[in-house]
Amino acid sequence: MERLAYELDVIDEMGYSSYFIITWDLIKHARDLNIRVGPGRGSAAGCAVAYCLRITELDPIKYDLLFERFLNPSRISMPDIDMDFDSRYRDEMIRYAAEKYGRDHVAQIVTFSTIKARAAVRDSARVLGYPYSLGDKVAKAMPPLVMGRDTPLYACLEEHPKYLGGYKVATELRDMYATDPDAKKVMDVAKGIEGLRRQDGIHAAAVVITKGPLTDYLPIQRKPESGGNPEDAPVVTQFEGGTCEDLGLLKMDFLGLRNLDVISDALELISEHRGVDVDIDNVALDDPPTFAMLAKGETIGVFQLESPPMRALIRAVAPDSFEDVAALIALYRPGPMGANMHYDYADRKNGRKPVDFFHPAAEEVLSDTYGLMIYQESVMRVAQRFAGYSLAQADNLRKACGKKKPELMIKERASFEEGVEATGFERSLGKELFDIIERFADYAFNKSHSYGYGLVTYQTAYLKANYPEEYLAALLTSVSHTLEKAAVYLAECRSMGITVEVPDINRSAAFFTPGDQSIIFGLAAVRNVGEGLVDLIVAEREAKGPFTARAIDGRPIDAFDDFCLRVPYEVLNKRTIESIIKAGGFDRCDLPRKGLLLRMEERIDHIVARRREHDMGVMSLFGSGGDEPTIDEHPVTDVEFDKAERLSHEKEMLGLYVSDHPLMGYEEALGRKTDGPLSELSELSDGASRSIGGVVTNLQRKWTKKGDLMAIFQLEDLQSQIEVMVFPRTMTEHGHKLDDDVLVIVNGRVDQRDDTPKFIAFDIEVFDGAEATSDNPLNLRISPSKLDDALVEELRRVILEFPGRSEVHIDLGGSSVHLRPPFCVNHSASLISELRVLLGTSAVVL
């Protein structure tokens, strides 16, 4: 109660009561509409008043989150409560604010994008009339992006303390500036336009709310979509966020967080599929399956814990409490990692290093972080304990250390040392401790934010560990328009033993849906098939049952004919139906894709004609005049595409290999010949040498201006893909090896100079998966519950059809069986394909 009374007094004295009421009202509206709201981000999670109002969801007293880090009574500044919403409803929240407080009182805030160094160089070369190649050469000589940011041109040419790293790697650019007059002229012009504003946009989160009409305070504009009605366009300020705050206007952040979409969808799928209503906001924060999964680093798809270096850190930390999850978020940043603080934490936690405290009295404030000041709040607690500071004074110290102003630091040091001495410690400790605080202030992170987002991280981990099919189905739906991410999550499903099935007209919804140890692709993800058409298909299926083979007037019809007879006419677009067939939509109806495509156009034309006749009351010569038309028999020819063609169609329609993958079964063999998966390349520095492997897709051969042949293609493995460039010299030697769907191993270097990493090939080798695995055992994983005499006999027949030198090892869960001659096999693609058809794609592990 004392904490609440104190906070309420501060909020009232600072005049921010109305701010809290507005924030509470917005979040209450979201909850009333079942729109998921984040548990709190930034320093607001340290406010007990916000927690009581359900603005935030974390108890700040339980986790020692400090109010003064949010609102410092000794430093007047606007409070900042960032609100996270399910991203699909952000517009609804802005609409509600405009309705509640007046459409002429609410506007989104403008942003101005500026001309970056690379663009400035290319633009300058173009305007000066130089060929594109000159601007491109200068741009590519610039240092690689650091955290997505350019090193400014001036810092490439002259040493600057803020950009020392970029300066060191810009030697080639400086040589060019000194020796090439044309390049110098381009760079001189580029320096003049770098940083100028190129265009405006709308801030992803910020909204301003004014007491009077907006135009009393600032200029505004409409931002219509191309070709849209200006009256329907959002109202946007012409001042940026900082200017709005300087004017004393109320700025609020409405953030759309995709992970909240995923949580909402997963909870809905769990309820539909399992009949269980999970209260994710009140789950136990000590769930054993969740921490078992985290300790193994199996965190693909878990909010904030996905990158390879983060997964390595998680395995080192072996988290076993919610506090560890929050600490991971604070530690995985350039500062702490540069000082090796992240692994110090891991080693101290797990007893590999002793836990050291700079003073015995520090244990009471730093014991939960093993003597490390990883949080800004830890710095504040240390200042309170040793220098007798109030938490408001401690927050001022924290901020001063962050600003690094020499005159301010001298003043703070003297005050701190005096405080330490006045508290009863030696003044020498004050000097030593201030040095420690000054160093740690560079690395310390906002504890309130770590715990707030740590809760979202834990919730996603909990859902993945306990309801993997539902969670991954929701996750795949959220990235269905980002194929690179979808491929990563598809690979994660496979690694967890969850089969991702191709779309199915009788089971698929618009988006991904869970099954039993499976996830079914959504029909809306098929190329040329929109959500509106899927809704019509699903409505018919739910009204009258699945599409099946049956008989009309004694004449048999198959499931495709039944589908064409029942769905609305607008669904029977030939391009749409062709796409569904190629994607595998009729596979479970026992209709071969190739045979169905050969018959499709004729059957659609015939059935549509008969349906129209029936609708007009025209009776067929052989029909009964019943409730539906009679159609001619025309069985599907039993012909099917080979594996390569079938997968090619699948990738064309779905953007991904789903039912199989050219690399499946060869992962381990490929791994032995390469330096790691493609997903790790984004973590490497520019110019790093690497050996990578995968399947060639989207191969394009091009001629340079000099008339030399080169190539660009996408190299894809089970998790990711990257663009590979083959320049003329390499193309001359290795170009004949390239073709779509060929498995290759590429040696070369990483190019990080653009926003998206690329790979420059030096050497290319065709990878023969069957040959690479020929002397290794063939590993099969079969559930004992699926074994019966018929399956054993069929497995025996398949194995004997492919005699060879490799033993067959069968994992039966709790036991294993090793088959030796005469049951040794040859690792051929045909054998792998047959075994996958018989046992399922995840049963074969090479």
Salt bridges, closest charged atoms under 4 A:
GLU7 OE2 - ARG3 NE 2.66
ASP25 OD1 - LYS100 NZ 3.79
ASP32 OD2 - LYS28 NZ 2.89
GLU57 OE2 - ARG31 NH2 2.93
GLU57 OE2 - ARG54 NH2 3.06
ASP64 OD1 - ARG381 NH2 2.50
ASP84 OD1 - ARG41 NH2 3.03
ASP86 OD2 - ARG88 NH2 2.75
GLU92 OE2 - HIS29 NE2 2.97
GLU92 OE2 - ARG95 NH2 2.72
GLU99 OE2 - ARG95 NH1 2.54
GLU99 OE2 - ARG103 NH2 3.88
ASP104 OD1 - HIS105 NE2 3.38
ASP123 OD1 - ARG126 NH2 3.27
ASP123 OD2 - ARG198 NH2 2.69
ASP136 OD1 - ARG122 NH2 2.83
ASP136 OD2 - LYS140 NZ 3.38
ASP150 OD1 - ARG118 NH1 2.26
ASP180 OD2 - LYS137 NZ 3.76
ASP188 OD2 - LYS184 NZ 3.04
ASP188 OD1 - LYS191 NZ 3.72
ASP200 OD1 - LYS223 NZ 3.10
GLU240 OE1 - ARG197 NH2 2.69
ASP253 OD1 - LYS251 NZ 3.48
ASP261 OD2 - ARG88 NE 3.94
ASP265 OD2 - ARG88 NH1 3.00
ASP281 OD1 - ARG36 NH1 3.11
GLU306 OE1 - LYS485 NZ 3.81
ASP320 OD2 - LYS349 NZ 3.44
ASP324 OD2 - LYS349 NZ 3.62
ASP344 OD1 - LYS353 NZ 2.85
ASP347 OD1 - ARG352 NE 2.77
GLU364 OE1 - ARG385 NE 3.21
ASP368 OD2 - LYS447 NZ 3.93
ASP395 OD2 - ARG75 NH2 2.99
ASP395 OD1 - ARG398 NE 2.82
GLU417 OE2 - ARG413 NH1 3.66
GLU417 OE1 - ARG427 NE 3.57
GLU421 OE1 - ARG427 NH1 3.05
ASP435 OD1 - ARG413 NH2 2.61
GLU438 OE1 - ARG413 NH2 3.47
ASP442 OD1 - LYS404 NZ 3.38
GLU469 OE1 - ARG274 NH2 3.08
GLU470 OE2 - HIS273 ND1 2.73
GLU470 OE2 - ARG274 NE 2.80
GLU492 OE2 - LYS464 NZ 2.63
GLU501 OE1 - ARG507 NH2 2.26
GLU501 OE1 - ARG588 NH1 3.70
ASP504 OD2 - ARG507 NE 2.78
ASP504 OD2 - ARG588 NE 3.50
ASP516 OD1 - HIS273 NE2 3.84
GLU540 OE2 - ARG566 NE 2.92
ASP558 OD2 - ARG599 NH1 3.26
ASP561 OD2 - ARG599 NH2 2.95
ASP561 OD2 - ARG603 NH2 3.17
ASP562 OD1 - ARG550 NE 2.65
ASP562 OD2 - ARG566 NH1 3.06
GLU578 OE2 - LYS582 NZ 3.05
ASP587 OD2 - ARG593 NH2 2.63
GLU601 OE1 - LYS574 NZ 3.87
GLU602 OE1 - HIS634 ND1 2.86
ASP605 OD1 - LYS574 NZ 2.82
GLU613 OE1 - ARG610 NE 3.88
GLU628 OE2 - ARG550 NH1 2.77
ASP632 OD2 - HIS606 NE2 3.86
ASP632 OD1 - ARG610 NH2 3.64
GLU650 OE2 - ARG593 NH1 3.20
GLU652 OE1 - LYS582 NZ 3.94
GLU652 OE1 - HIS649 ND1 3.71
ASP660 OD2 - LYS643 NZ 3.67
ASP660 OD1 - ARG836 NH1 2.83
GLU680 OE1 - ARG690 NH2 2.89
ASP686 OD2 - ARG753 NE 3.48
GLU716 OE1 - LYS651 NZ 3.41
GLU716 OE2 - HIS661 NE2 3.48
GLU733 OE2 - HIS734 NE2 3.71
ASP754 OD2 - LYS758 NZ 3.68
ASP763 OD1 - HIS734 NE2 3.28
GLU765 OE2 - LYS673 NZ 3.72
ASP775 OD1 - ARG805 NH2 2.85
GLU794 OE2 - ARG797 NH2 2.46
GLU801 OE2 - ARG797 NH1 2.40
GLU807 OE1 - HIS809 NE2 2.96
GLU807 OE2 - ARG820 NE 3.43
